[in-house]
Amino acid sequence: MNDVYSREISLAQDALIGRDHVACFTHLERAHVLAQRRTLRHTYVHWLMLRAGLSRGDFREVIGQMPRMFASVLFSRIWVPLGNTGRARVNAFKAMPVPEDLRNLVS
């Protein structure tokens, strides 16, 4: 799982630098699914989502990521909705389908 998470973060950072926000968020969402139960990684994904929101000028995303960062510190080890992508436009409590290629890594 560490290799897949690291690859998704790297691809997200490259996309953010290149201002390809669609690709950036796609990779961050996948990294979020993998990181939900690991506090530092989970919080880092939300931090990158906040930065991507700022870069995109999407203030709904920026505002939405602030409480998610806080919640990731408090709840990552207690309870997370499996498969949730972490975006501000998704209910933070909603479980979602895990991408097929990641299922064996999060169960």
Secondary structure, DSSP 8 states (H G I E B T S, - for coil): -HHHHHHHHHHHHHHHHTT-HHHHHHHHHHHHHHHTTSHHHHHHHHHHHHHHHHHHT-HHHHHHHHHHHHHHHHHTTT---TT----TTS-TT------GGGHHHH-
